[in-house]
Amino acid sequence: MTEPLPGDEGRPFLPENWRDFSREAGEGSFPVALDCRHYIGDRPCRFARTCEGCPEYSPQGFRILVLKTGALGDVLRTTILLGGIRRAYPHSHITWITAPGAVPLVPSSQVDRIWTLSAPTLFRLHAERFDLVLSLDKEPEVAALAMVANAPDKRGMGLDGRGAVYPFNPEMAYYYRLGLDNPEKFHGNTRTYPDLLARAVRLPYDPAIDDYHLDISPRDLETARRLLAGQGLSPDLPLVGLNTGAGGVFVNKDWTVLGYLELIRELEKAKIPVLLLGGDRESTRNAEIARRITSPYVKEAGPNLSLGVFSALVSLCSVVVTGDTLGMHVALATGRPVVAIFGSTQPHEIELFGRGEKIVTPLSCAPCYRRACDIHPSCMEVIDARQVYEAVVRQLKAAPLPKRERTSP
């Protein structure tokens, strides 16, 4: 508690971190809660109340900074730490720094502030203080932000004076090793990414209660429903989403066009509608698939979809077939069963939470994380479409109705 200002004798003390600047200037009492998580400073907060007596007052408590900007799918799957953060630090204030394109994947319902990588962010890091920094990227530029941040406890990745990335804490050493030791990553490790990451930064993790967090706005959900209706599709009937592409960093993360065509023919025989999903990267693939198979059961979601609308469409599918990519993580985050196809990447690291199954290439050279491959048939070319179809049918039989309650205000 603060000491009373001269002339304030008899008034209740203000809570710690509150200030009464107007009274200090001799202009009457106007106490301000500088530590409230809703405080903005240049305008009233969203509750439009004065601080004194406000029932919405919520002190920030333990201040945590999360640094995670990497690939979109990695940003989304890192949200699984939020449950453990809230259990370990129930009265906490979370700031998350990410890339501009990943902002829709960080849930504002769970995170107090979402900042993007920018010069203003760097300026604020120099001024603000945190209790804990979780630095979760191995890129030097992001690790450098952890060095700038003011905090007594830093976990994850830092950057030394030579520009070398290194682990802050001993628990991070094994996670760090997996990025440098291919035999251990490919064949030694059997732990999932959430388990690996939570242990690395000393946070609790329980796959029975911890899950992804993704906000879908009512507007995006309504747009997705209109898109489906315009294609003659109903989210209340079985609908298989095919997320046909994958990121371009590693080769053979996406299943082949021929594989998807064979799968679609099997689904068409069973009269199961199909929705071709993806972003700009998948538009050419989806157009080729639609051109090569004319069927009333095959529809395209269309290009140029926002991440929010894409996520909403995924949430309205009964089952999603996908490679190891963002679409898989979105499906899991929205509660949709997946049939996840793995070629060059490590299937053990993916936690499905009992929602779906993995189809893993039988080739012994996988996983490899190669950026190019001259092996034919490749690890994805040997994936049997009939095997994928049978997995889809199993998941359709077990699939609950699409979750419509996971929306943000």
Summary of the structure (lengths in Angstrom):
residues: 409
radius of gyration: 24.5
end to end distance: 35.2
largest distance: 84.8
contacts: 1289
relative contact order: 0.10
helix: 34%
strand: 16%
